[in-house]
């Protein structure tokens, strides 16, 4: 089973690149961040305090998260409802970063993610896919980009969806979330020892995908 992982901070371009790479290699695309965002949205709906591990554990035991492809791209479903756009709200991103610190949430999501790999090869994208979820993946990438450019990408994404946003504010939030994701005890954001580091600053998603395909061509995948 071919598994490729792409980890990195917010706004490094992981989602676009992972989706394109998956399409090129005819693999499934697994957006692990979307799963933490779905848990966060459910926690917000149920007014659960993100530090309440018992409540989060209960929530994760009954949660239903699934993905489906449609012409617009991958859709995310929470308890059967399409929440693809809703989970991209900054409020949900921040809550996702908070609930993902908690062990019951991580354990439940990692189990689901590994289960998805039993359906076929995939390109997984997130913070810990190469270090924790799939430590034996065939190829691992760690995607980084200049913080200003990452903030600019998030800012443009929000604007494209008709949201009010201020660049300085978005940059502050991106940095804060990176700090929280990198400094936590459980599965912190960090490159796997055997990950290929790619800096996407100034590169288009297609250029990053080409770089990855070139690296994959040199690894055991091509033998
Ligand atoms: O990639 P994203 O912005 O959609 O991720 C949202 C949050 O989910 C991120 O701030 C941290 C958390 N996350 C995680 O802890 N582990 C992952 N593998 C993916 C995301």
Boltz pocket constraint, residues with backbone or C-beta under 6 A from the ligand:
constraints:
  - pocket:
      binder: B
      contacts: [[A, 10], [A, 32], [A, 33], [A, 34], [A, 36], [A, 37], [A, 93], [A, 96], [A, 97], [A, 100], [A, 101], [A, 125], [A, 126], [A, 127], [A, 128], [A, 129], [A, 177], [A, 181], [A, 187]]
      max_distance: 6.0
